[in-house]
Amino acid sequence: MPVLDWLGKEKVINHHLDVPFRFLDKKFSVGASENKIIHGDNLLALKSLLPEFAGRVKCIYIDPPYNTGNEGWIYNDAVNDPQINRWLGQVVGKEGEDLTRHDKWLCMMYPRLRLLQKLLSSDGAIFISIDDNEQANLKLICDEIFGAQNFCSCMIWKCKSGGANDVKGIACDTESILVYAKNISACQFNKDTEAQVTTNYNHMDENGRRYSLDRLDKQSLGYQPTLDFPITGTDGKIYVVEHKNPSNKVARWRWSKETVEQRYDELVFKYPYVYTKNYEKIDGAIPRNLLVEERFGRTRSGKTELAALFDKISPFAFPKPTKLIKFLLSIATDKNSIVLDSFAGSGTTAHAVINLNAQDGGNRKFILIELNDYAESITAERVKRVGGSFDFFELGAELFDDDGFINAEVSREKLFDYVYFMETHKHFSPSDEEFLLGVDDGIAYYFFDDEELNFDLLAKIRTRAAAYVIYAANCTLADSELDEFNITFKKIPRDIPKL
Ligand SMILES: C[S@@+](CC[C@H](N)C(=O)[O-])C[C@H]1O[C@@H](n2cnc3c(N)ncnc32)[C@H](O)[C@@H]1O
């Protein structure tokens, strides 16, 4: 498989593993829900989401900066955002100064896509909007990260119509949306229930179901002698494949002899042709990759929609239309799915989740991440204005300090929750036992910050359980003593689970 190389790649290829874990600090809530809007660099925020959401996100939609080289929009479209530049300097080092904008963009995207891949559920899919500036590069790194076998589609969305008469060369009216499954064999897309079908279903069966008739013989499939045989019709007549030029046979039946025998009752005989019934698909059509109809919206309609919410002036240059994102969600989610957008911009994805839930009575949840300070004034504000509920977070303290010890700034409750969640996938709730994290599946979990695990410490334990996991600074009990009480000792900070 071809693999893309670029300057700085070796520095970022495993960088997602080095990203420090930070806690998320809730700043305020609008209504009550499980939706989240996070202000901060998505690299850090995605890492923060890993303990709770790894393997749980059904649909990711992202619309990263396209790297057009045009800066000065409300967001930086190149990778020259000061925060990203600082990050590149730290990760790639001195050679980072020589990177082209494509190298920089790839360095920025690669570790973020790695984390996104971990968050996807086994039946989930990611949709990535992109234009021709980086589409080819993006495809290659996605093949590497998600697996080329998990590539589902390159959708083509008509974002513009008309205009562009002053363009030199060929005007581009489209953008791409790359679609990858976490695991193609487990990922099933829903039908497109609003697809406009051109077939004329001009027959009706005894149950009132409409259908069209498709000829069983086809000129275009390629000749095969085994698919060229006579069939006796229900009227006793003999039906044969029609060859327009018998000396150069190209036609054949679509069904084999066995299939004709097995499904004979489904055939319709109208001399000289045999037909099959093609029933109207009332639950929708297979989604297609060409998104050109008005029902997918245009960039212009995205802007108008946003302007209507912000005193007639769109605070964002190129928001996506909610119709487009709603369509993607409709084919890639069920009613209880979690949806993630880690380049949230004006919050279109949350708006689309809210609209789709309103349409089908769903209870999808969204998680948005936005780097820029307008995360509150535009992203969250838009979601609030369209009636959405959410908790708003900032990135909080790192779990470990620079020397690898537990960061003194981290509250005990957050630390306990982290350790207990990593052990059990359940949240910590305080009890009247100071050092008890919780009891799960017969195992009691304790966390004694600076203490030594010895008999005096065991005397403090009040909960009776089949087994114990005890975190402590060190342990002076012998292995046989640990075994006798069914205790697993975990050393702080060494054995605190890492991501
Ligand atoms: C093209 S815009 C997304 C527009 C969005 N789809 C909409 O409809 O409004 C890209 C967004 O990603 C944000 N962004 C860029 N780098 C980021 C990062 N490292 N972490 C989080 N957000 C980032 C930018 O600030 C910008 O708002």
PDBQT file of the ligand as one rigid body, heavy atoms in Angstrom, charges set to zero:
ROOT
HETATM    1  C1  LIG A 501     -13.889  24.965   8.732  1.00  0.00    +0.000 C 
HETATM    2  S1  LIG A 501     -14.238  25.412  10.345  1.00  0.00    +0.000 S 
HETATM    3  C2  LIG A 501     -15.584  24.363  10.770  1.00  0.00    +0.000 C 
HETATM    4  C3  LIG A 501     -16.900  24.932  10.356  1.00  0.00    +0.000 C 
HETATM    5  C4  LIG A 501     -18.069  24.143  10.872  1.00  0.00    +0.000 C 
HETATM    6  N1  LIG A 501     -18.220  22.890  10.198  1.00  0.00    +0.000 N 
HETATM    7  C5  LIG A 501     -19.347  24.935  10.738  1.00  0.00    +0.000 C 
HETATM    8  O1  LIG A 501     -20.267  24.505  10.051  1.00  0.00    +0.000 OA
HETATM    9  O2  LIG A 501     -19.408  26.013  11.316  1.00  0.00    +0.000 OA
HETATM   10  C6  LIG A 501     -12.911  24.689  11.239  1.00  0.00    +0.000 C 
HETATM   11  C7  LIG A 501     -12.941  24.989  12.724  1.00  0.00    +0.000 C 
HETATM   12  O3  LIG A 501     -11.978  24.183  13.387  1.00  0.00    +0.000 OA
HETATM   13  C8  LIG A 501     -11.393  24.946  14.406  1.00  0.00    +0.000 C 
HETATM   14  N2  LIG A 501     -10.095  24.351  14.744  1.00  0.00    +0.000 N 
HETATM   15  C9  LIG A 501      -8.947  24.414  14.039  1.00  0.00    +0.000 A 
HETATM   16  N3  LIG A 501      -7.970  23.751  14.676  1.00  0.00    +0.000 NA
HETATM   17  C10 LIG A 501      -8.520  23.235  15.800  1.00  0.00    +0.000 A 
HETATM   18  C11 LIG A 501      -8.015  22.460  16.882  1.00  0.00    +0.000 A 
HETATM   19  N4  LIG A 501      -6.742  22.075  16.918  1.00  0.00    +0.000 N 
HETATM   20  N5  LIG A 501      -8.855  22.135  17.888  1.00  0.00    +0.000 NA
HETATM   21  C12 LIG A 501     -10.166  22.516  17.853  1.00  0.00    +0.000 A 
HETATM   22  N6  LIG A 501     -10.694  23.265  16.855  1.00  0.00    +0.000 NA
HETATM   23  C13 LIG A 501      -9.884  23.624  15.845  1.00  0.00    +0.000 A 
HETATM   24  C14 LIG A 501     -11.269  26.324  13.818  1.00  0.00    +0.000 C 
HETATM   25  O4  LIG A 501     -11.130  27.300  14.835  1.00  0.00    +0.000 OA
HETATM   26  C15 LIG A 501     -12.582  26.434  13.063  1.00  0.00    +0.000 C 
HETATM   27  O5  LIG A 501     -13.563  27.001  13.853  1.00  0.00    +0.000 OA
ENDROOT
TORSDOF 0
